[in-house]
Amino acid sequence: MAQHDDNVVWHAHPVTAEQREQLHGHRGVVLWFTGLSGSGKSTAAGALEEALHRLGVSTYLLDGDNVRHGLCRDLGFNDEDRKENIRRVGEVSRLMVDAGLVVLTAFISPHRAERQMVREQVGEGRFFEVFVDTPLAICENRDPKGLYKKARAGELKHFTGIDSVYEAPQTPEMHLDGEQLVTNLVSRLLDLLRQSDIIRS
């Protein structure tokens, strides 16, 4: 990893994070959706973003596949690259929170240490871990991209849930049953945001 250059300093700008939040009418936070491939992370995050948009909330959804088209296109899927992938997404999320957005992310992010790293990057009270808990058998049965089939055939290495470990969250802010209807999941997530005084509508 590159060393920090002492000539690079953080510049404070005239418009503060608090002022940007006032403009948006809500706090900036990250909802970090984690779970196995096929668990329903992207579906739940996308449905929540639609619901928040209808309420006038400023959002942005960072999706695992999408960031690998640009921001993380140089990374593979070994443990070191996956850690760097999450670190970069964490940094982008932190900047978006500073901009006053409600950021939704959908990443397998299989290791607790990396999710904790992002929690610390973003800051206390700004990171909400959302565990989309769906049994492996259900995820494998869904297999929307055919990845489990490739992993079982030995064509895909380091695949979470098959030959790479997934460390489930121990105390997530929200534990969702991935077999429930997405409308039920969105309702619970909106309640969480209201109870946490993130949104008021």
TANOR-V20750 format. One line per field, one symbol per residue. burial: b if it has 24 or more other ideal C-beta (glycine too) atoms within 12 Angstrom, else e. A space follows every 10 residues. Layout:
burial = ???
This chain:
burial = eeeeeeeeee eeeeeebeee beebebbbbb bbbbbbbbbb bbbbbbbbbe bbeeeebbbb bbbbeebeee bbeeeebeee ebbbbbbbbb bbbbbbbbbb bbbbbbbbbb beebbbbbbe bbeeebbbbb bbbbebeebb ebbeeebbee beeeeeeebb bbeeebebbe ebbbbbebee ebeebbebbb ebbeeeebbe e
